[in-house]
Amino acid sequence: MTEVIDRLVTAMNAHHLDAVTALIHENYRSVQPAHPGRAFVGRDQMRANWEAMFAGIPDFHAAGHALGPRR
């Protein structure tokens, strides 16, 4: 699992939208309890959201944190 998280963090930090998108399930479901009107389903919408984030935050940087011991 940590390999996938590492790949996601690397892709996000490179602003490599194709690589980020490839790691997300096609039926991805985003649920935001504090903002229920912002919920959505689908990889295409996730991609559009991250495209806007990368454009709006050019110095975006993700940090991954280990979830447990590496194997």
Secondary structure in CASP SS format (residue, H / E / C, confidence):
PFRMAT SS
TARGET T0000
AUTHOR 0000-0000-0000
METHOD secondary structure of the structure
MODEL  1
M C 1.00
T H 1.00
E H 1.00
V H 1.00
I H 1.00
D H 1.00
R H 1.00
L H 1.00
V H 1.00
T H 1.00
A H 1.00
M H 1.00
N H 1.00
A C 1.00
H C 1.00
H C 1.00
L H 1.00
D H 1.00
A H 1.00
V H 1.00
T H 1.00
A H 1.00
L C 1.00
I C 1.00
H C 1.00
E C 1.00
N C 1.00
Y C 1.00
R E 1.00
S E 1.00
V C 1.00
Q C 1.00
P C 1.00
A C 1.00
H C 1.00
P H 1.00
G H 1.00
R H 1.00
A C 1.00
F E 1.00
V E 1.00
G C 1.00
R H 1.00
D H 1.00
Q H 1.00
M H 1.00
R H 1.00
A H 1.00
N H 1.00
W H 1.00
E H 1.00
A H 1.00
M H 1.00
F H 1.00
A H 1.00
G H 1.00
I C 1.00
P C 1.00
D C 1.00
F C 1.00
H C 1.00
A C 1.00
A C 1.00
G C 1.00
H C 1.00
A C 1.00
L C 1.00
G C 1.00
P C 1.00
R C 1.00
R C 1.00
END
